[in-house]
């Protein structure tokens, strides 16, 4: 196994403006590659380490949708159930029109939330959100924020388009209602604790904060990064647990989740996160042609969207070394998760650089293909 090309690539990223990064690869429940490069701070005094914590941002979505699939397996949620069966305020929704608003004709379902075809958007400055934050002195809960969000008109009829949105945050509220637990408590009980993910959660504990990588913002015109604030704009209050972008984790922790998912849903210790059939359903293409055109604007060439995940549907177009049905997602600071159930392969890459187009356009595809070349898969 020749690891040098992948090591050299990761080591080259600092020159391209990514101050620090970490990559781990598991194959058939075994770690087969790990390399950390660069630093977790602008002063270059803290090398990236196994203890370094990161905001996962949208890599949170994979875990949220896995939790929903657990509840679907148990019969507690139906994929095509109306959202209003769990969140009554989502029954009489409005939709934007050219001249104003009109009552929605389509019922928003759990599937619409999972597939980003709900009609919601990602505007954190919406009047309803700002109002509930003001009314609660910045302490609004997940349930309170999501209830307020239902007051906003949808951008389109549910099921008709694809739009990246707060859909998975709404799923967090659904999980709370169905489970009777706070969203984070449900994840802790059913995913984090059983998998040994001790450093993962919504709370910025003292240890997590002390080990947090400084956060940077990318400057594409100079291929450099500058330090920015360490906060996460998607964490709307101290009590809001964002199913779309709110988790903190380490590379050591997150790979344990991915490793279980690529091995039929079962961890190396025998804990079953999901049935293999549920994982196959997650990675099935869920988009019709109109929604596919919307999804292509994200630039994930050769991929479509399943139940909360990108899924590889065209190898020729993507030029990917990975097989059809390889799936996963990424995050706003450059995290990248890959799950390959055919080869029982999991890849997790972390950096902490916002607005870094280089990560999605160049780094992630290179990591994917160099890994397959290294393993001769």
C-alpha positions as CSV (number, residue, x, y, z in Angstrom):
1,X,0.0,0.0,0.0
2,X,1.6,3.3,-1.1
3,X,0.4,6.0,1.2
4,X,2.8,8.7,-0.1
5,X,0.7,10.3,-2.7
6,X,-2.2,10.9,-0.2
7,X,0.2,12.1,2.5
8,X,1.9,14.4,0.0
9,X,-1.4,15.8,-1.1
10,X,-2.5,16.6,2.5
11,X,0.8,18.2,3.3
12,X,0.4,20.4,0.2
13,X,-2.8,22.0,1.4
14,X,-1.2,24.4,3.8
15,X,0.4,26.1,0.9
16,X,-3.0,26.4,-0.8
17,X,-4.5,28.2,2.2
18,X,-5.8,25.4,4.4
19,X,-4.0,25.9,7.7
20,X,-4.6,22.4,9.1
21,X,-6.4,19.2,8.2
22,X,-6.9,15.6,9.3
23,X,-7.9,12.5,7.3
24,X,-8.7,9.0,8.5
25,X,-9.7,5.9,6.4
26,X,-11.3,2.8,7.7
27,X,-11.6,-0.4,5.6
28,X,-13.5,-3.4,6.9
29,X,-13.6,-2.0,10.5
30,X,-9.9,-1.4,10.5
31,X,-8.0,2.0,10.4
32,X,-5.8,1.8,7.3
33,X,-4.7,5.4,7.0
34,X,-4.4,8.5,9.2
35,X,-2.5,11.7,8.5
36,X,-2.7,15.1,10.2
37,X,-1.1,18.2,8.7
38,X,-0.7,21.8,9.7
39,X,-2.0,23.7,12.7
40,X,-5.2,24.4,14.6
41,X,-4.3,28.0,15.2
42,X,-3.1,31.0,13.3
43,X,0.0,31.4,15.4
44,X,1.1,27.8,14.4
45,X,1.6,26.8,18.1
46,X,-1.1,24.0,18.2
47,X,-0.5,21.2,15.7
48,X,-3.6,19.4,14.6
49,X,-4.1,16.4,16.9
50,X,-6.5,13.6,17.6
51,X,-8.1,15.8,20.3
52,X,-8.8,18.7,17.9
53,X,-12.5,19.5,17.8
54,X,-14.4,21.0,14.8
55,X,-17.8,22.3,14.1
56,X,-19.3,19.6,11.8
57,X,-21.7,22.1,10.2
58,X,-23.7,20.1,7.5
59,X,-21.9,16.8,8.3
60,X,-24.4,17.0,11.2
61,X,-27.1,16.2,8.6
62,X,-25.9,12.6,8.1
63,X,-26.4,11.9,11.8
64,X,-29.8,13.6,11.9
65,X,-31.1,11.6,9.0
66,X,-29.7,8.4,10.4
67,X,-31.7,9.1,13.6
68,X,-34.8,9.6,11.6
69,X,-34.2,6.3,9.8
70,X,-33.9,4.6,13.2
71,X,-37.3,5.9,14.1
72,X,-38.7,4.8,10.8
73,X,-37.4,1.3,11.4
74,X,-39.2,1.2,14.7
75,X,-42.4,2.3,13.1
76,X,-42.5,5.6,15.1
77,X,-42.3,7.7,11.9
78,X,-43.5,7.0,8.4
79,X,-41.4,8.4,5.5
80,X,-44.5,9.7,3.7
81,X,-46.3,10.9,6.9
82,X,-47.4,14.5,6.8
83,X,-45.1,16.7,9.0
84,X,-48.1,18.1,10.7
85,X,-48.8,14.8,12.4
86,X,-45.8,15.5,14.5
87,X,-45.6,19.3,14.3
88,X,-49.3,20.6,14.1
89,X,-48.2,24.1,13.0
90,X,-47.0,22.7,9.7
91,X,-50.6,21.8,8.6
92,X,-51.8,25.1,7.0
93,X,-48.7,26.3,5.2
94,X,-48.5,29.2,2.7
95,X,-46.5,29.3,-0.5
96,X,-45.0,32.3,-2.2
97,X,-46.5,33.4,-5.5
98,X,-45.6,36.1,-8.0
99,X,-47.9,38.5,-6.3
100,X,-48.0,37.3,-2.7
101,X,-48.9,34.1,-0.9
102,X,-51.5,31.3,-1.3
103,X,-52.3,28.2,0.7
104,X,-50.1,25.2,-0.1
105,X,-51.7,22.6,-2.3
106,X,-49.2,19.8,-1.4
107,X,-48.8,18.4,2.1
108,X,-45.2,18.6,3.4
109,X,-44.0,15.1,4.3
110,X,-41.1,13.6,6.2
111,X,-39.6,12.5,2.9
112,X,-39.8,16.1,1.6
113,X,-37.7,17.2,4.7
114,X,-35.2,14.4,4.2
115,X,-34.7,15.2,0.5
116,X,-34.6,19.0,0.7
117,X,-37.8,19.2,-1.3
118,X,-39.9,20.8,1.5
119,X,-40.1,24.4,0.1
120,X,-38.1,25.8,3.0
121,X,-35.0,27.9,2.6
122,X,-31.8,28.6,4.6
123,X,-32.6,32.3,5.6
124,X,-31.6,32.6,9.3
125,X,-32.8,36.2,9.3
126,X,-36.4,35.3,8.7
127,X,-38.8,37.5,10.8
128,X,-40.3,34.5,12.7
129,X,-36.9,33.3,13.7
130,X,-35.7,36.7,14.8
131,X,-39.0,37.3,16.7
132,X,-38.8,34.1,18.8
133,X,-35.1,34.7,19.6
134,X,-36.0,38.2,20.8
135,X,-39.0,37.0,22.8
136,X,-36.9,34.3,24.6
137,X,-33.9,36.6,25.1
138,X,-31.8,34.4,22.8
139,X,-32.7,31.2,24.7
140,X,-35.2,29.7,22.3
141,X,-35.3,25.9,22.1
142,X,-35.2,23.8,19.0
143,X,-39.0,23.2,19.3
144,X,-39.7,26.9,19.7
145,X,-37.6,28.0,16.7
146,X,-39.1,25.3,14.4
147,X,-42.6,26.2,15.5
148,X,-42.0,29.8,14.6
149,X,-40.5,28.9,11.3
150,X,-43.9,27.4,10.2
151,X,-45.3,31.0,10.0
152,X,-43.1,31.7,7.0
153,X,-44.3,31.1,3.4
154,X,-42.6,28.3,1.5
155,X,-40.5,29.1,-1.5
156,X,-42.3,26.5,-3.6
157,X,-44.9,23.7,-3.3
158,X,-43.5,20.7,-1.3
159,X,-42.1,18.0,-3.6
160,X,-41.7,20.1,-6.7
161,X,-38.1,21.4,-6.3
162,X,-34.9,20.9,-4.5
163,X,-33.5,23.6,-2.3
164,X,-30.9,23.3,0.4
165,X,-32.6,24.5,3.5
166,X,-33.5,24.2,7.2
167,X,-35.3,21.0,6.5
168,X,-33.1,18.9,8.6
169,X,-33.4,21.3,11.5
170,X,-37.1,20.6,11.3
171,X,-36.4,16.9,11.5
172,X,-34.6,17.6,14.8
173,X,-37.9,18.9,16.2
174,X,-39.7,15.9,14.8
175,X,-37.3,13.6,16.6
176,X,-37.9,15.4,19.9
177,X,-41.7,15.0,19.6
178,X,-41.5,11.3,18.6
179,X,-38.9,10.3,21.1
180,X,-39.9,12.5,24.1
181,X,-36.2,13.4,24.5
182,X,-34.3,16.5,23.6
183,X,-32.7,16.0,20.2
184,X,-29.2,15.8,21.6
185,X,-30.3,13.4,24.3
186,X,-31.8,11.1,21.6
187,X,-28.5,11.2,19.6
188,X,-26.5,10.5,22.7
189,X,-28.6,7.5,23.7
190,X,-29.0,5.9,20.3
191,X,-25.8,6.9,18.4
192,X,-23.0,8.6,20.3
193,X,-22.8,6.6,23.5
194,X,-23.2,3.1,21.9
195,X,-20.5,3.9,19.3
196,X,-18.1,5.4,21.8
197,X,-18.4,9.0,20.4
198,X,-17.5,10.7,23.7
199,X,-16.4,14.0,22.2
200,X,-19.5,14.6,20.0
201,X,-22.5,16.7,20.8
202,X,-24.2,20.0,20.6
203,X,-22.8,21.5,23.8
204,X,-19.6,23.5,23.6
205,X,-18.2,22.0,26.8
206,X,-15.0,23.3,28.3
207,X,-13.0,20.5,26.9
208,X,-14.4,20.9,23.4
209,X,-13.8,24.6,23.5
210,X,-10.2,24.2,24.7
211,X,-9.5,21.7,21.8
212,X,-11.5,23.6,19.2
213,X,-9.5,24.5,16.0
214,X,-9.5,28.2,15.3
215,X,-11.9,28.9,12.4
216,X,-10.7,30.5,9.2
217,X,-12.2,32.1,6.2
218,X,-10.8,31.4,2.8
219,X,-9.5,34.1,0.4
220,X,-9.6,32.5,-3.1
221,X,-8.0,35.4,-4.8
222,X,-4.8,34.7,-2.8
223,X,-5.2,31.1,-1.8
224,X,-4.9,32.1,1.8
225,X,-7.1,32.0,4.9
226,X,-7.6,34.5,7.7
227,X,-8.8,33.8,11.1
228,X,-12.5,34.5,11.8
229,X,-14.8,34.2,14.8
230,X,-15.1,30.7,16.3
231,X,-18.8,30.8,16.6
232,X,-21.3,28.8,14.5
233,X,-24.0,31.1,13.0
234,X,-26.4,28.1,12.6
235,X,-26.5,27.7,16.4
236,X,-29.3,30.2,16.9
237,X,-29.4,30.1,20.7
238,X,-27.8,28.2,23.6
239,X,-30.8,25.9,23.7
240,X,-31.2,25.4,19.9
241,X,-29.8,22.0,18.7
242,X,-29.5,22.4,14.9
243,X,-30.1,19.1,13.1
244,X,-28.6,20.7,10.0
245,X,-25.3,22.2,11.3
246,X,-25.0,22.2,15.1
247,X,-22.7,19.3,16.1
248,X,-19.2,19.4,17.4
249,X,-16.9,16.4,17.0
250,X,-13.5,15.0,16.4
251,X,-12.2,13.0,13.5
252,X,-11.7,10.0,15.9
253,X,-15.4,10.1,16.9
254,X,-17.0,10.8,13.5
255,X,-15.2,7.9,11.7
256,X,-16.8,5.5,14.2
257,X,-20.2,6.5,12.9
258,X,-19.1,6.2,9.3
259,X,-17.4,2.9,9.9
260,X,-20.7,1.4,11.3
261,X,-22.6,2.8,8.3
262,X,-20.3,1.3,5.7
263,X,-20.5,-2.1,7.4
264,X,-24.2,-2.8,7.1
265,X,-25.0,-0.4,9.9
266,X,-23.2,-2.4,12.5
267,X,-20.1,-1.2,14.5
268,X,-17.0,-3.2,15.1
269,X,-18.3,-3.9,18.6
270,X,-21.6,-5.2,17.3
271,X,-23.9,-2.2,17.9
272,X,-26.5,-1.9,15.1
273,X,-27.1,1.8,14.2
274,X,-29.3,0.9,11.2
275,X,-30.4,-2.1,9.2
276,X,-28.6,-2.5,5.9
277,X,-31.9,-2.1,4.1
278,X,-32.4,1.3,5.7
279,X,-28.9,2.4,4.5
280,X,-29.7,1.2,1.0
281,X,-32.9,3.3,1.1
282,X,-30.9,6.4,2.3
283,X,-28.6,6.1,-0.7
284,X,-31.4,5.6,-3.3
285,X,-31.8,8.6,-5.7
286,X,-34.9,10.5,-4.5
287,X,-35.0,13.3,-7.0
288,X,-37.1,13.8,-10.1
289,X,-35.7,15.7,-13.1
290,X,-36.7,19.2,-12.0
291,X,-35.2,18.7,-8.6
292,X,-32.1,17.1,-10.2
293,X,-31.5,20.3,-12.1
294,X,-31.6,22.3,-8.9
295,X,-29.2,19.8,-7.2
296,X,-26.7,20.1,-10.0
297,X,-26.2,23.7,-9.1
298,X,-24.3,22.5,-6.0
299,X,-21.6,21.2,-8.3
300,X,-21.5,17.6,-7.1
301,X,-20.9,16.2,-10.6
302,X,-22.3,12.7,-11.1
303,X,-24.2,12.7,-7.9
304,X,-27.9,13.1,-7.0
305,X,-29.6,13.3,-3.6
306,X,-31.1,10.5,-1.4
307,X,-32.5,10.7,2.1
308,X,-30.2,13.4,3.4
309,X,-27.1,12.3,1.5
310,X,-25.4,12.8,-1.9
311,X,-25.4,9.5,-3.8
312,X,-23.2,8.6,-6.8
313,X,-25.4,7.9,-9.8
314,X,-23.1,8.4,-12.8
315,X,-19.5,7.2,-12.6
316,X,-18.7,8.3,-16.2
317,X,-19.8,11.9,-15.5
318,X,-18.1,12.1,-12.0
319,X,-14.9,10.3,-13.1
320,X,-14.9,8.9,-9.6
321,X,-13.0,5.8,-8.4
322,X,-15.8,5.1,-6.0
323,X,-18.7,2.7,-6.9
324,X,-22.3,3.7,-7.7
325,X,-24.2,4.2,-4.5
326,X,-21.2,5.7,-2.6
327,X,-22.8,8.3,-0.4
328,X,-22.2,10.9,2.3
329,X,-22.1,14.7,2.7
330,X,-19.8,17.5,3.7
331,X,-19.8,20.6,5.9
332,X,-19.5,24.4,5.6
333,X,-15.9,24.4,7.1
334,X,-14.8,21.7,4.6
335,X,-15.5,18.4,6.4
336,X,-16.1,15.5,4.0
337,X,-17.7,12.1,4.7
338,X,-17.7,9.1,2.4
339,X,-19.5,5.8,3.0
340,X,-19.0,2.9,0.6
341,X,-21.0,-0.2,1.6
342,X,-19.7,-2.2,-1.4
343,X,-16.1,-2.1,-0.2
344,X,-16.9,-1.5,3.5
345,X,-14.9,1.7,3.3
346,X,-15.3,4.9,5.3
347,X,-13.4,8.2,4.8
348,X,-13.6,11.3,7.0
349,X,-11.7,14.5,6.4
350,X,-11.8,17.6,8.5
351,X,-10.6,21.2,8.2
352,X,-11.9,24.4,9.7
353,X,-12.1,26.8,6.8
354,X,-15.3,28.5,5.9
355,X,-16.2,29.6,2.3
356,X,-13.5,27.3,0.9
357,X,-14.6,26.4,-2.6
358,X,-11.3,24.6,-3.1
359,X,-12.3,22.0,-0.6
360,X,-15.4,20.9,-2.5
361,X,-14.1,21.4,-6.0
362,X,-10.6,19.9,-5.6
363,X,-9.7,18.5,-2.2
364,X,-12.7,16.2,-1.6
365,X,-12.6,14.5,-5.1
366,X,-8.8,14.1,-4.8
367,X,-9.0,12.6,-1.3
368,X,-11.7,10.2,-2.6
369,X,-9.8,9.0,-5.6
370,X,-6.3,8.9,-4.0
371,X,-7.8,6.7,-1.3
372,X,-9.2,4.2,-3.8
373,X,-5.9,4.2,-5.6
374,X,-4.0,3.6,-2.4
375,X,-6.2,0.6,-1.5
376,X,-6.4,-0.6,-5.1
377,X,-10.2,-0.6,-5.1
